[in-house]
């Protein structure tokens, strides 16, 4: 819960400062188009590789791994018709490196 509170405070601070106005406008423009076709061109292995490399970096620098809410992301994908596949692929790459180290 502490991490969620810190994340909330961080976002609230930047929101009050107006740091997200450009992103908000871009999101509203994107949302109005209802165009989800960009998911078709995503190189899924790229997200997997990023997760794998991040796990490798975490282990080399801290000898620990982060915990990701894989089940929650799977639920989000189920509900949203796979609109969080990039996150799923990242987590898969991350966990595979973690598994390699523990073998």
MARTORMAR-878085 format. One record per atom (N, C-alpha, C): residue in one letter; atom name; x, y, z. Coordinates in nm, 4 decimals. Example, Ala and Ser with C-alpha at 12.3 -4.5 7.8 and 13.67 -1.06 7.14 Angstrom:
BEGIN
A / N / 1.3190 / -0.5690 / 0.7800
A / CA / 1.2300 / -0.4500 / 0.7800
A / C / 1.3200 / -0.3300 / 0.7800
S / N / 1.2850 / -0.2250 / 0.7080
S / CA / 1.3670 / -0.1060 / 0.7140
S / C / 1.2900 / 0.0030 / 0.7870
***
This chain:
BEGIN
X / N / 0.0815 / -0.1195 / 0.0000
X / CA / 0.0000 / 0.0000 / 0.0000
X / C / 0.0860 / 0.1261 / 0.0000
X / N / 0.2018 / 0.1184 / 0.0621
X / CA / 0.2888 / 0.2350 / 0.0673
X / C / 0.3284 / 0.2786 / -0.0738
X / N / 0.3613 / 0.1809 / -0.1605
X / CA / 0.4014 / 0.2127 / -0.2973
X / C / 0.2874 / 0.2777 / -0.3748
X / N / 0.1654 / 0.2311 / -0.3529
X / CA / 0.0498 / 0.2890 / -0.4218
X / C / 0.0287 / 0.4337 / -0.3766
X / N / 0.0455 / 0.4591 / -0.2476
X / CA / 0.0316 / 0.5957 / -0.1949
X / C / 0.1386 / 0.6862 / -0.2553
X / N / 0.2617 / 0.6358 / -0.2640
X / CA / 0.3696 / 0.7148 / -0.3236
X / C / 0.3418 / 0.7436 / -0.4707
X / N / 0.2927 / 0.6433 / -0.5426
X / CA / 0.2576 / 0.6618 / -0.6833
X / C / 0.1465 / 0.7651 / -0.6970
X / N / 0.0460 / 0.7547 / -0.6128
X / CA / -0.0640 / 0.8517 / -0.6153
X / C / -0.0128 / 0.9927 / -0.5911
X / N / 0.0696 / 1.0098 / -0.4884
X / CA / 0.1233 / 1.1422 / -0.4562
X / C / 0.2073 / 1.1977 / -0.5705
X / N / 0.2865 / 1.1128 / -0.6340
X / CA / 0.3695 / 1.1540 / -0.7462
X / C / 0.2824 / 1.2032 / -0.8616
X / N / 0.1814 / 1.1243 / -0.8961
X / CA / 0.0928 / 1.1608 / -1.0062
X / C / 0.0151 / 1.2877 / -0.9727
X / N / -0.0360 / 1.2966 / -0.8510
X / CA / -0.1129 / 1.4148 / -0.8099
X / C / -0.0277 / 1.5406 / -0.8183
X / N / 0.0958 / 1.5319 / -0.7738
X / CA / 0.1860 / 1.6485 / -0.7773
X / C / 0.2055 / 1.6955 / -0.9217
X / N / 0.2329 / 1.6028 / -1.0118
X / CA / 0.2561 / 1.6401 / -1.1509
X / C / 0.1276 / 1.6857 / -1.2188
X / N / 0.0163 / 1.6284 / -1.1797
X / CA / -0.1121 / 1.6700 / -1.2376
X / C / -0.1425 / 1.8145 / -1.1981
X / N / -0.1219 / 1.8465 / -1.0718
X / CA / -0.1459 / 1.9832 / -1.0239
X / C / -0.0535 / 2.0814 / -1.0949
X / N / 0.0685 / 2.0395 / -1.1242
X / CA / 0.1635 / 2.1257 / -1.1946
X / C / 0.1313 / 2.1401 / -1.3431
X / N / 0.0333 / 2.0632 / -1.3924
X / CA / -0.0056 / 2.0723 / -1.5320
X / C / 0.0811 / 1.9915 / -1.6261
X / N / 0.1587 / 1.8984 / -1.5703
X / CA / 0.2522 / 1.8206 / -1.6515
X / C / 0.1837 / 1.7225 / -1.7464
X / N / 0.0559 / 1.6918 / -1.7234
X / CA / -0.0120 / 1.5906 / -1.8038
X / C / -0.1113 / 1.6494 / -1.9040
X / N / -0.1144 / 1.7802 / -1.9194
X / CA / -0.2128 / 1.8417 / -2.0080
X / C / -0.1952 / 1.7971 / -2.1524
X / N / -0.0727 / 1.7903 / -2.2004
X / CA / -0.0477 / 1.7471 / -2.3379
X / C / -0.0898 / 1.6020 / -2.3562
X / N / -0.0560 / 1.5177 / -2.2601
X / CA / -0.0938 / 1.3763 / -2.2681
X / C / -0.2455 / 1.3610 / -2.2633
X / N / -0.3105 / 1.4420 / -2.1834
X / CA / -0.4564 / 1.4353 / -2.1739
X / C / -0.5216 / 1.4722 / -2.3071
X / N / -0.4706 / 1.5763 / -2.3715
X / CA / -0.5239 / 1.6153 / -2.5027
X / C / -0.5009 / 1.5045 / -2.6055
X / N / -0.3822 / 1.4470 / -2.6040
X / CA / -0.3511 / 1.3395 / -2.6985
X / C / -0.4419 / 1.2192 / -2.6740
X / N / -0.4661 / 1.1873 / -2.5487
X / CA / -0.5530 / 1.0746 / -2.5162
X / C / -0.6951 / 1.1007 / -2.5633
X / N / -0.7445 / 1.2209 / -2.5400
X / CA / -0.8813 / 1.2518 / -2.5832
X / C / -0.8932 / 1.2421 / -2.7347
X / N / -0.7934 / 1.2880 / -2.8082
X / CA / -0.7957 / 1.2766 / -2.9536
X / C / -0.7931 / 1.1305 / -2.9966
X / N / -0.7096 / 1.0506 / -2.9322
X / CA / -0.7007 / 0.9089 / -2.9648
X / C / -0.8313 / 0.8373 / -2.9306
X / N / -0.8851 / 0.8673 / -2.8143
X / CA / -1.0080 / 0.8021 / -2.7683
X / C / -1.1230 / 0.8301 / -2.8638
X / N / -1.1295 / 0.9500 / -2.9157
X / CA / -1.2379 / 0.9872 / -3.0066
X / C / -1.2302 / 0.9123 / -3.1394
X / N / -1.1121 / 0.8656 / -3.1762
X / CA / -1.0997 / 0.7947 / -3.3035
X / C / -1.1440 / 0.6498 / -3.2929
X / N / -1.1430 / 0.5927 / -3.1722
X / CA / -1.1772 / 0.4520 / -3.1510
X / C / -1.0972 / 0.3599 / -3.2430
X / N / -0.9757 / 0.3958 / -3.2704
X / CA / -0.8910 / 0.3178 / -3.3593
X / C / -0.7909 / 0.2380 / -3.2769
X / N / -0.8107 / 0.1085 / -3.2705
X / CA / -0.7216 / 0.0231 / -3.1943
X / C / -0.6301 / -0.0576 / -3.2851
X / N / -0.6221 / -0.0233 / -3.4102
X / CA / -0.5456 / -0.1019 / -3.5068
X / C / -0.3958 / -0.0968 / -3.4809
X / N / -0.3499 / 0.0006 / -3.4044
X / CA / -0.2067 / 0.0100 / -3.3795
X / C / -0.1546 / -0.1145 / -3.3096
X / N / -0.2406 / -0.1907 / -3.2424
X / CA / -0.1960 / -0.3126 / -3.1768
X / C / -0.1503 / -0.4169 / -3.2774
X / N / -0.1971 / -0.4072 / -3.4000
X / CA / -0.1583 / -0.5049 / -3.5006
X / C / -0.0118 / -0.4939 / -3.5400
X / N / 0.0475 / -0.3724 / -3.5288
X / CA / 0.1853 / -0.3591 / -3.5730
X / C / 0.2870 / -0.3714 / -3.4597
X / N / 0.2440 / -0.4064 / -3.3407
X / CA / 0.3364 / -0.4141 / -3.2285
X / C / 0.4251 / -0.5368 / -3.2419
X / N / 0.5543 / -0.5146 / -3.2299
X / CA / 0.6496 / -0.6249 / -3.2304
X / C / 0.6541 / -0.6800 / -3.0886
X / N / 0.5792 / -0.7877 / -3.0660
X / CA / 0.5649 / -0.8418 / -2.9313
X / C / 0.6973 / -0.8893 / -2.8740
X / N / 0.7861 / -0.9380 / -2.9565
X / CA / 0.9145 / -0.9838 / -2.9058
X / C / 0.9949 / -0.8672 / -2.8493
X / N / 0.9698 / -0.7474 / -2.8980
X / CA / 1.0396 / -0.6307 / -2.8467
X / C / 1.0052 / -0.6077 / -2.6997
X / N / 0.8780 / -0.6185 / -2.6645
X / CA / 0.8369 / -0.6014 / -2.5254
X / C / 0.8921 / -0.7147 / -2.4389
X / N / 0.8895 / -0.8352 / -2.4925
X / CA / 0.9463 / -0.9507 / -2.4227
X / C / 1.0949 / -0.9261 / -2.3944
X / N / 1.1667 / -0.8801 / -2.4968
X / CA / 1.3100 / -0.8549 / -2.4826
X / C / 1.3357 / -0.7452 / -2.3803
X / N / 1.2526 / -0.6437 / -2.3805
X / CA / 1.2686 / -0.5365 / -2.2804
X / C / 1.2520 / -0.5915 / -2.1394
X / N / 1.1527 / -0.6768 / -2.1197
X / CA / 1.1323 / -0.7375 / -1.9880
X / C / 1.2495 / -0.8248 / -1.9483
X / N / 1.2962 / -0.9044 / -2.0418
X / CA / 1.4103 / -0.9924 / -2.0182
X / C / 1.5335 / -0.9104 / -1.9786
X / N / 1.5597 / -0.8050 / -2.0552
X / CA / 1.6760 / -0.7200 / -2.0279
X / C / 1.6619 / -0.6449 / -1.8960
X / N / 1.5394 / -0.6042 / -1.8623
X / CA / 1.5182 / -0.5338 / -1.7357
X / C / 1.5451 / -0.6270 / -1.6181
X / N / 1.5002 / -0.7519 / -1.6290
X / CA / 1.5266 / -0.8499 / -1.5225
X / C / 1.6766 / -0.8723 / -1.5071
X / N / 1.7441 / -0.8824 / -1.6195
X / CA / 1.8898 / -0.9023 / -1.6175
X / C / 1.9587 / -0.7851 / -1.5477
X / N / 1.9161 / -0.6641 / -1.5817
X / CA / 1.9733 / -0.5437 / -1.5208
X / C / 1.9441 / -0.5397 / -1.3708
X / N / 1.8203 / -0.5697 / -1.3332
X / CA / 1.7839 / -0.5694 / -1.1910
X / C / 1.8697 / -0.6682 / -1.1128
X / N / 1.8890 / -0.7857 / -1.1705
X / CA / 1.9675 / -0.8872 / -1.1015
X / C / 2.1138 / -0.8465 / -1.0914
X / N / 2.1690 / -0.7914 / -1.1986
X / CA / 2.3100 / -0.7518 / -1.1979
X / C / 2.3348 / -0.6369 / -1.1004
X / N / 2.2404 / -0.5446 / -1.0909
X / CA / 2.2606 / -0.4276 / -1.0057
X / C / 2.2210 / -0.4517 / -0.8603
X / N / 2.1150 / -0.5296 / -0.8372
X / CA / 2.0610 / -0.5402 / -0.7012
X / C / 2.0506 / -0.6837 / -0.6497
X / N / 2.0739 / -0.7809 / -0.7344
X / CA / 2.0584 / -0.9228 / -0.7004
X / C / 1.9181 / -0.9541 / -0.6501
X / N / 1.8217 / -0.8796 / -0.6998
X / CA / 1.6806 / -0.9036 / -0.6668
X / C / 1.5970 / -0.8838 / -0.7922
X / N / 1.4731 / -0.9291 / -0.7835
X / CA / 1.3792 / -0.9118 / -0.8932
X / C / 1.2556 / -0.8397 / -0.8420
X / N / 1.1904 / -0.7683 / -0.9308
X / CA / 1.0650 / -0.7008 / -0.8979
X / C / 0.9499 / -0.8001 / -0.9114
X / N / 0.8429 / -0.7713 / -0.8406
X / CA / 0.7225 / -0.8533 / -0.8524
X / C / 0.6219 / -0.7776 / -0.9384
X / N / 0.5680 / -0.8438 / -1.0378
X / CA / 0.4667 / -0.7838 / -1.1240
X / C / 0.3351 / -0.8582 / -1.1055
X / N / 0.2242 / -0.7859 / -1.1053
X / CA / 0.0927 / -0.8483 / -1.0847
X / C / 0.0427 / -0.9167 / -1.2120
X / N / 0.1031 / -1.0279 / -1.2467
X / CA / 0.0697 / -1.0982 / -1.3708
X / C / -0.0763 / -1.1364 / -1.3809
X / N / -0.1339 / -1.1853 / -1.2716
X / CA / -0.2751 / -1.2254 / -1.2755
X / C / -0.3662 / -1.1063 / -1.3012
X / N / -0.3328 / -0.9931 / -1.2431
X / CA / -0.4124 / -0.8724 / -1.2650
X / C / -0.4035 / -0.8284 / -1.4108
X / N / -0.2854 / -0.8329 / -1.4677
X / CA / -0.2683 / -0.7942 / -1.6079
X / C / -0.3433 / -0.8907 / -1.6991
X / N / -0.3426 / -1.0200 / -1.6646
X / CA / -0.4193 / -1.1170 / -1.7433
X / C / -0.5678 / -1.0855 / -1.7394
X / N / -0.6167 / -1.0437 / -1.6235
X / CA / -0.7569 / -1.0044 / -1.6104
X / C / -0.7859 / -0.8804 / -1.6953
X / N / -0.6971 / -0.7833 / -1.6918
X / CA / -0.7134 / -0.6626 / -1.7732
X / C / -0.7198 / -0.7008 / -1.9206
X / N / -0.6336 / -0.7900 / -1.9637
X / CA / -0.6353 / -0.8348 / -2.1031
X / C / -0.7663 / -0.9042 / -2.1380
X / N / -0.8155 / -0.9842 / -2.0475
X / CA / -0.9408 / -1.0544 / -2.0711
X / C / -1.0562 / -0.9558 / -2.0880
X / N / -1.0609 / -0.8577 / -2.0006
X / CA / -1.1693 / -0.7591 / -2.0031
X / C / -1.1557 / -0.6639 / -2.1211
X / N / -1.0336 / -0.6272 / -2.1542
X / CA / -1.0106 / -0.5236 / -2.2559
X / C / -0.9791 / -0.5788 / -2.3947
X / N / -1.0007 / -0.7044 / -2.4156
X / CA / -0.9709 / -0.7679 / -2.5445
X / C / -0.8240 / -0.7495 / -2.5831
X / N / -0.7374 / -0.7815 / -2.4887
X / CA / -0.5909 / -0.7835 / -2.5087
X / C / -0.5284 / -0.6484 / -2.5384
X / N / -0.5764 / -0.5449 / -2.4742
X / CA / -0.5166 / -0.4124 / -2.4955
X / C / -0.3943 / -0.3879 / -2.4068
X / N / -0.3584 / -0.4869 / -2.3252
X / CA / -0.2389 / -0.4739 / -2.2415
X / C / -0.1379 / -0.5840 / -2.2746
X / N / -0.1367 / -0.6265 / -2.3998
X / CA / -0.0448 / -0.7340 / -2.4391
X / C / 0.1019 / -0.6946 / -2.4221
X / N / 0.1318 / -0.5675 / -2.4416
X / CA / 0.2701 / -0.5225 / -2.4265
X / C / 0.3191 / -0.5496 / -2.2851
X / N / 0.2330 / -0.5245 / -2.1880
X / CA / 0.2691 / -0.5463 / -2.0481
X / C / 0.2855 / -0.6956 / -2.0217
X / N / 0.1940 / -0.7756 / -2.0742
X / CA / 0.2024 / -0.9204 / -2.0580
X / C / 0.3337 / -0.9740 / -2.1142
X / N / 0.3706 / -0.9282 / -2.2314
X / CA / 0.4948 / -0.9741 / -2.2945
X / C / 0.6175 / -0.9307 / -2.2152
X / N / 0.6145 / -0.8095 / -2.1627
X / CA / 0.7236 / -0.7597 / -2.0797
X / C / 0.7401 / -0.8489 / -1.9565
X / N / 0.6282 / -0.8764 / -1.8889
X / CA / 0.6323 / -0.9600 / -1.7684
X / C / 0.6818 / -1.0998 / -1.8011
X / N / 0.6388 / -1.1536 / -1.9136
X / CA / 0.6825 / -1.2870 / -1.9539
X / C / 0.8343 / -1.2910 / -1.9737
X / N / 0.8886 / -1.1914 / -2.0408
X / CA / 1.0336 / -1.1846 / -2.0594
X / C / 1.1062 / -1.1700 / -1.9270
X / N / 1.0507 / -1.0864 / -1.8401
X / CA / 1.1111 / -1.0637 / -1.7088
X / C / 1.1158 / -1.1940 / -1.6294
X / N / 1.0014 / -1.2623 / -1.6246
X / CA / 0.9932 / -1.3858 / -1.5461
X / C / 1.0793 / -1.4970 / -1.6050
X / N / 1.0933 / -1.5009 / -1.7368
X / CA / 1.1779 / -1.6038 / -1.7972
X / C / 1.3242 / -1.5864 / -1.7615
X / N / 1.3711 / -1.4637 / -1.7553
X / CA / 1.5096 / -1.4426 / -1.7121
X / C / 1.5229 / -1.4834 / -1.5660
X / N / 1.4267 / -1.4452 / -1.4858
X / CA / 1.4296 / -1.4817 / -1.3433
X / C / 1.4339 / -1.6340 / -1.3272
X / N / 1.3578 / -1.7048 / -1.4080
X / CA / 1.3550 / -1.8510 / -1.4036
X / C / 1.4906 / -1.9092 / -1.4455
X / N / 1.5529 / -1.8500 / -1.5464
X / CA / 1.6841 / -1.8979 / -1.5925
X / C / 1.7886 / -1.8874 / -1.4810
X / N / 1.7840 / -1.7796 / -1.4076
X / CA / 1.8818 / -1.7570 / -1.3004
X / C / 1.8622 / -1.8569 / -1.1872
X / N / 1.7377 / -1.8908 / -1.1592
X / CA / 1.7104 / -1.9791 / -1.0455
X / C / 1.7345 / -2.1269 / -1.0775
X / N / 1.7542 / -2.1607 / -1.2042
X / CA / 1.7769 / -2.3019 / -1.2417
X / C / 1.9184 / -2.3448 / -1.2184
***
